[in-house]
Amino acid sequence: MRVRADGGGPVTRAAIWIGTSFKMNKTRAQSVAYARRLRSEVGGGVPGVRPFVIPPATALAEVTEVLGAEGPVMTGVQNAHWEDAGAWTGEISVPQAADAGARIVEIGHSERREHFGETDHTVRLKAEAALRHGLTPLLCCGESAEVFARGGSGDHVLRQVAAALEGVDGAERALVAYEPVWAIGERGRAPRPEEIAPAHEALAAEWGGRVAGVLYGGSVSPDNADELLGVPGVDGLFVGRAAWEVEGYLALLETGRRRAGAGA
Ligand code: PEP
């Protein structure tokens, strides 16, 4: 559900976003095999769904070629630098990512905030860079288990999103992924819908009409995808482990298609 910017109440969402990042997994051959299978199953698109795949940067160009640079399945990068070029050893810029086919730039994942010194400041610079070059930033936000336990989820994510997007030109083209740190990855646990509802309610009220969509991510699987898509304010899902086998991703796309067809 999207909330109208004029405060006039909920409107039907345009489409359900269902995306995956492979993180630091898969060779080029494995990524291309995944993309080929995906193309053979959903090459013409999935009604009511906007799929996207974020492979490792080493495979981005080939995966984009398989899925089509303008095709219904978008591709992206897991990180990009805020400068266009320069002496930044080991980094990839937004223009380089775009040159390899990226339409989406993932920014501020909690693993990058924790292990690679990503801050609210660099996240904002990266969001600005992505928007400046016409790409879609996928801004990840989410609270720790401690913040969750004391009921601070909503305030925490509102602060993170405001730090990245408030006053930024083109912010309405950004996506936000709410990814509670306690829910993602191997050590995460799948949330109950009511546990993610407060943050999504806060994000929908503040940003629902000001960004392109607010996704949920963290221990999503084909078993819980439908109920998580049913949480008010959830415009889609961002998925790790459960989508790394293409069958898992196809199952999630099917869940999105069914829900979109039901007009949810
Ligand atoms: C993530 O880390 O962004 C994520 C969504 O992971 P998973 O689905 O594996 O919890």
Residues whose N, C-alpha, C, O or C-beta is under 5 A from the ligand:
A	BS01	PEP	A183 I184 G185 G217 G218 S219 V220 F238 V239 G240 R241
